[in-house]
Amino acid sequence: MKYSFVQLMDLPVEILMIIFKKLNNDEVLYSLKNINMQLDQIIDDPIFTNEISLIKYNSLADLTSALPDIVLDRFYFQILPKICHKIKCFTLETLSIERILLAVNNDEDEDSTSNNEETTERVHSIKASFFRTRIEDKINPDLAN
């Protein structure tokens, strides 16, 4: 066993779940989604898709900020379209919301392919849901959170 080589996928699913639960959901999804079908089956579990938080929190300064653009782009265009129906709580930083809206506007300005139209529809759905939630929060502030 001098040169033993164990790969991640050699571990039992139960062990992988324990490891992945120790990480933030956004990190698990960003790092492992679309790597292979076996990993996709594991991380499609509601444990990882129910609550998505795309913000960076600095506990020392008690501040939040947006994740890097490359991370947000991967989420908006590759990950969220595949898991959006599973998300129950979605936390975004204000500038990230603006990026979603800008992405929609840019897609509308260009000639859209079928794939872009589907993405645009999903983003419109997110946009409508977000504004509906914000309006409900303002009308019934006691029900927010």
N, CA and C of each residue as an Amber inpcrd file, in Angstrom:
protein
   435
   0.8030000  -1.1940000   0.0000000   0.0000000   0.0000000   0.0000000
   0.8430000   1.2520000   0.0000000   2.0140000   1.1440000  -0.4920000
   2.9270000   2.2730000  -0.5030000   2.4000000   3.4160000  -1.3600000
   1.8000000   3.1040000  -2.4960000   1.3090000   4.1320000  -3.4110000
  -0.2070000   4.0470000  -3.5850000  -0.9030000   3.9430000  -2.4880000
  -2.3560000   3.8650000  -2.5340000  -2.9310000   5.1790000  -3.0580000
  -3.9110000   5.0800000  -3.9450000  -4.5170000   6.2560000  -4.5460000
  -6.0310000   6.1250000  -4.4320000  -6.6300000   6.9300000  -3.5780000
  -8.0730000   6.8810000  -3.3700000  -8.6760000   8.1590000  -3.9440000
  -9.7080000   8.0020000  -4.7330000 -10.3950000   9.1460000  -5.3050000
 -11.6460000   9.4490000  -4.4990000 -12.1220000  10.6510000  -4.6400000
 -13.3200000  11.0890000  -3.9370000 -14.4870000  10.1340000  -4.1670000
 -14.6770000   9.7290000  -5.3810000 -15.8210000   8.8900000  -5.7230000
 -15.6620000   7.4530000  -5.2300000 -14.4970000   7.1030000  -4.6780000
 -14.3160000   5.7800000  -4.0840000 -14.9450000   5.7080000  -2.6950000
 -15.2470000   6.8620000  -2.1070000 -15.8510000   6.9000000  -0.7750000
 -17.3380000   6.5570000  -0.8530000 -17.8680000   5.9390000   0.1910000
 -19.3210000   5.6680000   0.2000000 -20.1290000   6.9680000   0.2210000
 -21.3310000   6.9100000  -0.3070000 -22.2060000   8.0800000  -0.3770000
 -22.4150000   8.6810000   1.0070000 -22.5680000   7.8400000   2.0090000
 -22.7930000   8.3240000   3.3720000 -21.6380000   9.2110000   3.8480000
 -20.4250000   8.8100000   3.5460000 -19.2400000   9.5910000   3.9330000
 -19.2000000  10.9040000   3.1480000 -19.5090000  10.8400000   1.8690000
 -19.5410000  12.0640000   1.0510000 -20.5700000  13.0410000   1.5930000
 -21.7370000  12.5460000   1.9830000 -22.7780000  13.4240000   2.5460000
 -22.2800000  14.0950000   3.8240000 -21.6090000  13.3590000   4.6780000
 -21.0720000  13.9330000   5.9210000 -20.0770000  15.0410000   5.5980000
 -19.2210000  14.7890000   4.6440000 -18.2170000  15.7900000   4.2400000
 -18.9030000  17.0170000   3.6530000 -19.8300000  16.8050000   2.7210000
 -20.4810000  17.9180000   2.0400000 -21.3300000  18.7600000   2.9870000
 -21.9200000  18.1280000   4.0060000 -22.7370000  18.8680000   4.9770000
 -21.8970000  19.8370000   5.8090000 -20.6020000  19.6020000   5.8790000
 -19.7100000  20.4890000   6.6380000 -19.3840000  21.7650000   5.8500000
 -19.7210000  21.7700000   4.5730000 -19.4380000  22.9070000   3.6970000
 -20.6940000  23.7400000   3.4910000 -20.5260000  24.9550000   3.0160000
 -21.6740000  25.7900000   2.6400000 -22.3040000  25.2220000   1.3730000
 -23.6350000  25.3110000   1.2840000 -24.3410000  24.7880000   0.1180000
 -23.8400000  25.3970000  -1.1820000 -23.5710000  26.7120000  -1.1720000
 -23.0990000  27.3480000  -2.4040000 -21.7410000  26.7900000  -2.8270000
 -20.8970000  26.4610000  -1.8610000 -19.5890000  25.8910000  -2.1900000
 -19.7230000  24.4960000  -2.7760000 -20.6050000  23.7040000  -2.1890000
 -20.8300000  22.3430000  -2.6880000 -21.3540000  22.4020000  -4.1200000
 -22.3820000  23.2050000  -4.3420000 -22.9800000  23.2930000  -5.6750000
 -22.0010000  23.8680000  -6.6970000 -21.3200000  24.9440000  -6.3340000
 -20.3920000  25.5810000  -7.2710000 -19.2530000  24.6370000  -7.6460000
 -18.7330000  23.9210000  -6.6590000 -17.5550000  23.0830000  -6.8850000
 -17.8650000  21.7420000  -7.5380000 -19.0590000  21.2090000  -7.2910000
 -19.3050000  19.8270000  -7.6840000 -20.4050000  19.6140000  -8.7170000
 -21.2630000  20.6130000  -8.9380000 -22.3620000  20.4420000  -9.8990000
 -21.7960000  20.2610000 -11.3030000 -22.3410000  19.2940000 -12.0210000
 -21.9700000  18.9840000 -13.4040000 -20.5860000  18.3550000 -13.5480000
 -20.0330000  17.8200000 -12.4610000 -18.7530000  17.1050000 -12.5590000
 -18.9990000  15.7120000 -13.1240000 -19.9430000  15.0080000 -12.5030000
 -20.3650000  13.7090000 -13.0240000 -21.7560000  13.3950000 -12.4930000
 -22.3910000  12.3980000 -13.0440000 -23.7770000  12.0850000 -12.6930000
 -23.9130000  11.6250000 -11.2380000 -22.9350000  10.8710000 -10.7430000
 -23.0130000  10.3820000  -9.3760000 -22.9720000  11.5410000  -8.3790000
 -22.0800000  12.4990000  -8.5930000 -22.0160000  13.6660000  -7.7210000
 -23.2910000  14.4990000  -7.8380000 -23.8090000  14.6450000  -9.0360000
 -25.0540000  15.4030000  -9.2270000 -26.2010000  14.7760000  -8.4430000
 -26.2810000  13.4630000  -8.4280000 -27.3390000  12.7940000  -7.6710000
 -27.2000000  13.0820000  -6.1790000 -25.9790000  13.1160000  -5.6890000
 -25.7560000  13.3670000  -4.2650000 -26.0940000  14.8140000  -3.9190000
 -25.5940000  15.7540000  -4.6960000 -25.7890000  17.1650000  -4.3330000
 -27.1350000  17.7220000  -4.7680000 -27.9250000  16.9370000  -5.4790000
 -29.2970000  17.3460000  -5.7870000 -30.2260000  17.0910000  -4.6020000
 -29.6850000  16.5460000  -3.5390000 -30.4470000  16.3090000  -2.3170000
 -30.9530000  17.6420000  -1.7700000 -32.1780000  17.6750000  -1.2420000
 -32.7240000  18.9260000  -0.6910000 -31.8410000  19.5920000   0.3760000
 -31.0060000  18.8080000   1.0330000 -30.0930000  19.3720000   2.0300000
 -29.2350000  20.4730000   1.4030000 -28.8830000  20.2940000   0.1380000
 -27.9970000  21.2460000  -0.5410000 -28.7420000  22.2320000  -1.4260000
 -29.9890000  21.9400000  -1.7750000 -30.7000000  22.8000000  -2.7300000
 -31.8480000  23.6030000  -2.1210000 -32.2940000  23.2750000  -0.9140000
 -33.4020000  24.0180000  -0.3070000 -33.0440000  25.4630000  -0.0060000
 -31.8660000  25.6730000   0.5380000 -31.4380000  27.0160000   0.9300000
 -30.1210000  27.3580000   0.2390000 -30.1750000  28.4050000  -0.5590000
 -28.9890000  28.8660000  -1.2700000 -28.7020000  30.3000000  -0.8340000
 -27.4820000  30.5380000  -0.4240000 -27.0720000  31.8780000  -0.0180000
 -25.8820000  32.2930000  -0.8610000 -26.0930000  33.2670000  -1.7230000
 -25.0190000  33.7280000  -2.6070000 -24.4450000  35.0520000  -2.0980000
 -24.0820000  35.0520000  -0.8280000 -23.4340000  36.2220000  -0.2400000
 -22.2180000  35.7710000   0.5450000 -21.2990000  36.6880000   0.6990000
 -20.1130000  36.4630000   1.5110000 -20.2970000  37.2770000   2.7840000
 -20.1390000  36.6290000   3.9440000 -20.3560000  37.3130000   5.2180000
 -19.0360000  37.4650000   5.9610000 -18.7310000  38.7010000   6.3660000
 -17.5500000  38.9960000   7.1660000 -18.0290000  39.2160000   8.5960000
 -17.8300000  38.2170000   9.4520000 -18.3490000  38.2900000  10.8200000
 -17.6180000  39.3390000  11.6570000 -16.3550000  39.5940000  11.3640000
 -15.6150000  40.5920000  12.1320000 -16.1700000  41.9930000  11.9210000
 -16.4970000  42.3160000  10.6780000 -17.0220000  43.6460000  10.3600000
 -18.5510000  43.6520000  10.3040000 -19.1750000  42.4850000  10.4500000
 -20.6250000  42.3400000  10.3520000 -21.1490000  42.9350000   9.0350000
 -20.4950000  42.5470000   7.9330000 -20.8490000  43.0380000   6.6020000
 -21.0860000  41.8690000   5.6520000 -21.9340000  42.1090000   4.6750000
 -22.1170000  41.1290000   3.6050000 -21.6700000  41.7550000   2.2880000
 -21.2560000  40.9000000   1.3770000 -20.8790000  41.3750000   0.0540000
 -21.1900000  40.2890000  -0.9640000 -21.1430000  40.6630000  -2.2140000
 -21.4330000  39.7270000  -3.2980000 -20.2750000  38.7470000  -3.4700000
 -20.6080000  37.5740000  -3.9620000 -19.5820000  36.6090000  -4.3320000
 -18.8900000  37.1040000  -5.6050000 -17.7180000  36.5790000  -5.9330000
 -17.0440000  36.9930000  -7.1750000 -17.9130000  36.7400000  -8.4080000
 -17.7400000  37.5790000  -9.4140000 -18.5430000  37.4900000 -10.6410000
 -18.4970000  36.1030000 -11.2770000 -17.3360000  35.4740000 -11.2830000
 -17.2120000  34.1570000 -11.9170000 -18.0950000  33.1280000 -11.2020000
 -18.2010000  33.2340000  -9.8910000 -19.0550000  32.3240000  -9.1160000
 -20.5210000  32.6120000  -9.4120000 -20.8890000  33.8870000  -9.3930000
 -22.2790000  34.2630000  -9.6630000 -22.7010000  33.8640000 -11.0700000
 -21.8280000  34.0650000 -12.0460000 -22.1540000  33.6890000 -13.4260000
 -22.4380000  32.1910000 -13.5250000 -21.6050000  31.3890000 -12.8890000
 -21.8230000  29.9320000 -12.9270000 -23.1700000  29.5840000 -12.2850000
 -23.4810000  30.2270000 -11.1710000 -24.7680000  29.9630000 -10.5310000
 -25.9220000  30.3950000 -11.4230000 -25.8980000  31.6280000 -11.9400000
 -27.0260000  32.1680000 -12.7030000 -27.2950000  31.4020000 -13.9900000
 -26.2230000  30.9740000 -14.6530000 -26.4190000  30.4290000 -15.9890000
 -26.2700000  28.9150000 -16.0900000 -25.6710000  28.2730000 -15.0860000
 -25.4800000  26.8260000 -15.1750000 -26.1630000  26.0540000 -14.0420000
 -26.1190000  26.5680000 -12.8300000 -26.6120000  25.8080000 -11.6840000
 -28.0750000  26.1090000 -11.3730000 -28.4150000  27.3890000 -11.2270000
 -29.7900000  27.7490000 -10.8470000 -30.8530000  27.2440000 -11.8130000
 -30.6260000  27.2950000 -13.1190000 -31.6660000  26.7690000 -14.0120000
 -31.9880000  25.2960000 -13.7600000 -31.0310000  24.5410000 -13.2320000
 -31.2560000  23.1140000 -12.9970000 -31.8750000  22.8230000 -11.6360000
 -31.7360000  23.7480000 -10.6780000 -32.2380000  23.4660000  -9.3300000
 -33.2760000  24.4720000  -8.8440000 -33.6550000  25.4360000  -9.6790000
 -34.5320000  26.5260000  -9.2300000 -35.8530000  26.0280000  -8.6550000
 -36.3760000  24.9350000  -9.1450000 -37.6410000  24.3990000  -8.6450000
 -37.5100000  23.7810000  -7.2550000 -36.2860000  23.5780000  -6.7830000
 -36.0550000  22.9640000  -5.4770000 -35.7480000  23.9960000  -4.3900000
 -35.4410000  25.2170000  -4.7800000 -35.0140000  26.2360000  -3.8260000
 -36.2060000  26.7590000  -3.0420000 -36.0670000  26.7580000  -1.7060000
 -37.1100000  27.3010000  -0.8420000 -36.6950000  28.6400000  -0.2390000
 -35.4140000  28.8470000  -0.0680000 -34.8960000  30.1040000   0.4790000
 -33.6710000  30.5050000  -0.3380000 -33.7280000  31.6980000  -0.9080000
 -32.6680000  32.1650000  -1.8060000 -32.2060000  33.5310000  -1.3160000
 -30.9620000  33.6240000  -0.8490000 -30.4320000  34.8640000  -0.3040000
 -29.4050000  35.4450000  -1.2630000 -29.6500000  36.6960000  -1.6410000
 -28.7550000  37.3990000  -2.5620000 -28.3700000  38.7470000  -1.9860000
 -27.2130000  39.2090000  -2.3480000 -26.7820000  40.5580000  -2.0230000
 -27.3960000  41.4890000  -3.0590000 -27.6760000  42.7310000  -2.7050000
 -28.3840000  43.6680000  -3.5700000 -27.7690000  43.7690000  -4.9690000
 -26.4580000  43.8810000  -5.0440000 -25.8090000  44.0080000  -6.3530000
 -25.9970000  42.7430000  -7.1960000 -26.1120000  41.6070000  -6.5470000
 -26.3440000  40.3600000  -7.2720000 -27.7190000  40.3600000  -7.9140000
 -28.6970000  40.9040000  -7.2170000 -30.0480000  41.0050000  -7.7710000
 -30.0140000  41.8960000  -9.0010000 -29.2880000  42.9880000  -8.9000000
 -29.1580000  43.8880000 -10.0470000 -28.5150000  43.1730000 -11.2300000
 -27.5600000  42.2780000 -10.9730000 -26.9090000  41.5310000 -12.0500000
 -27.8990000  40.6050000 -12.7450000 -28.8070000  40.0130000 -11.9820000
 -29.8320000  39.1540000 -12.5950000 -30.6920000  39.9900000 -13.5340000
 -31.1010000  41.1520000 -13.0590000 -31.9500000  42.0150000 -13.8770000
 -31.2010000  42.5030000 -15.1140000 -29.9230000  42.8330000 -14.9790000
 -29.1310000  43.2450000 -16.1370000 -28.9670000  42.0950000 -17.1210000
 -28.7980000  40.8920000 -16.6130000 -28.6740000  39.7290000 -17.4910000
 -29.9460000  39.5460000 -18.3110000 -31.0910000  39.7650000 -17.6910000
 -32.3680000  39.6550000 -18.4080000 -32.4390000  40.7090000 -19.4900000
 -32.0940000  41.9440000 -19.1460000 -32.1570000  43.0230000 -20.1260000
 -31.2000000  42.7770000 -21.2820000 -30.0080000  42.2740000 -21.0190000
 -29.0540000  41.9860000 -22.0820000 -29.5610000  40.8780000 -22.9810000
 -30.1760000  39.8550000 -22.4020000 -30.7260000  38.7730000 -23.2120000
 -31.8520000  39.2720000 -24.1060000 -32.6360000  40.2060000 -23.6100000
 -33.7550000  40.7220000 -24.3980000 -33.2600000  41.5820000 -25.5520000
 -32.1130000  42.2230000 -25.3800000 -31.5720000  43.0900000 -26.4230000
 -30.9660000  42.3010000 -27.5810000 -30.4930000  41.0840000 -27.3010000
 -29.8320000  40.2720000 -28.3220000 -30.8370000  39.3200000 -28.9520000
 -30.4630000  38.7950000 -30.1260000 -31.2840000  37.7410000 -30.7170000
 -31.1460000  36.5190000 -29.8310000 -32.2600000  36.0140000 -29.3120000
 -32.2200000  34.9000000 -28.3590000 -32.3640000  33.5760000 -29.0720000
 -31.5660000  32.6220000 -28.6160000 -31.7580000  31.2460000 -29.0520000
 -32.7680000  30.6290000 -28.1100000 -33.1750000  29.4160000 -28.3970000
 -34.1360000  28.7230000 -27.5370000 -33.6000000  28.6150000 -26.1180000
 -32.3050000  28.3230000 -25.9800000 -31.6910000  28.1800000 -24.6630000
 -31.7220000  29.5070000 -23.9080000 -31.3950000  30.6060000 -24.5820000
 -31.4270000  31.9190000 -23.9350000 -32.8480000  32.3000000 -23.5360000
 -33.8320000  31.9210000 -24.3540000 -35.2250000  32.2220000 -24.0240000
 -35.6450000  31.5020000 -22.7520000 -35.2120000  30.2370000 -22.6080000
 -35.5290000  29.4940000 -21.3880000 -34.8780000  30.1530000 -20.1790000
 -33.6240000  30.5550000 -20.3170000 -32.9210000  31.2190000 -19.2220000
 -33.6020000  32.5250000 -18.8820000 -33.9830000  33.2860000 -19.9080000
 -34.6560000  34.5590000 -19.6960000 -35.9730000  34.3440000 -18.9560000
 -36.7370000  33.3290000 -19.3540000 -37.9980000  33.0310000 -18.6680000
 -37.7640000  32.6950000 -17.2030000 -36.7280000  31.9120000 -16.9210000
 -36.4280000  31.5600000 -15.5320000 -36.0440000  32.7870000 -14.7250000
 -35.2330000  33.6450000 -15.3130000 -34.8140000  34.8480000 -14.5940000
 -36.0020000  35.7650000 -14.3740000 -36.8940000  35.8880000 -15.3730000
 -38.1220000  36.6690000 -15.1960000 -38.9490000  36.1050000 -14.0490000
 -38.9950000  34.7870000 -13.9520000 -39.7330000  34.1390000 -12.8760000
 -39.1120000  34.4810000 -11.5220000 -37.7780000  34.4290000 -11.4430000
 -37.0720000  34.7990000 -10.2120000 -37.3460000  36.2570000  -9.8930000
 -37.2720000  37.1010000 -10.9250000 -37.5090000  38.5320000 -10.7430000
 -38.9260000  38.7840000 -10.2190000 -39.9150000  38.1500000 -10.8150000
 -41.2970000  38.3290000 -10.3870000 -41.4910000  37.8280000  -8.9650000
 -40.9070000  36.6820000  -8.6660000 -41.0210000  36.1180000  -7.3180000
 -40.3720000  37.0290000  -6.2940000 -39.1970000  37.5770000  -6.6410000
 -38.4960000  38.4730000  -5.7290000 -39.3330000  39.7090000  -5.4280000
 -39.8540000  40.3500000  -6.4700000 -40.6360000  41.5650000  -6.2590000
 -41.9430000  41.2670000  -5.5240000 -42.5550000  40.1160000  -5.8060000
 -43.7720000  39.7350000  -5.0980000 -43.4670000  39.5700000  -3.6090000
 -42.3530000  38.9180000  -3.2880000 -41.9520000  38.7310000  -1.8920000
 -41.6780000  40.0670000  -1.2290000 -40.9730000  40.9670000  -1.9120000
 -40.6540000  42.2780000  -1.3460000 -41.9300000  43.0720000  -1.0730000
 -42.8910000  43.0080000  -1.9860000 -44.1500000  43.7300000  -1.7970000
 -44.9100000  43.1400000  -0.6160000 -44.9620000  41.8070000  -0.5290000
 -45.6400000  41.1680000   0.5930000 -44.9780000  41.5350000   1.9140000
 -43.6450000  41.6250000   1.9300000 -42.9250000  42.0070000   3.1440000
 -43.2790000  43.4220000   3.5780000 -43.4530000  44.3140000   2.5920000
 -43.8020000  45.7010000   2.9330000 -45.2380000  45.8130000   3.4190000
 -46.1240000  44.9910000   2.8480000 -47.5340000  45.0250000   3.2530000
 -47.7080000  44.3750000   4.6120000 -47.0400000  43.2450000   4.8170000
 -47.1510000  42.4920000   6.0800000 -45.7760000  42.3210000   6.7120000
 -45.1880000  43.3620000   7.2870000 -43.8310000  43.2420000   7.8100000
 -43.7030000  42.1900000   8.9130000 -44.7920000  41.8890000   9.6070000
 -44.7330000  40.8710000  10.6540000 -44.5320000  39.4720000  10.1090000
 -44.8720000  39.2510000   8.8310000 -44.7300000  37.9430000   8.2130000
 -43.3710000  37.7500000   7.5700000 -42.5870000  38.8050000   7.4170000
 -41.2730000  38.7050000   6.7860000 -40.3570000  37.8550000   7.6560000
 -39.5160000  37.0820000   6.9950000 -38.5680000  36.1780000   7.6520000
 -39.3320000  35.0830000   8.2440000
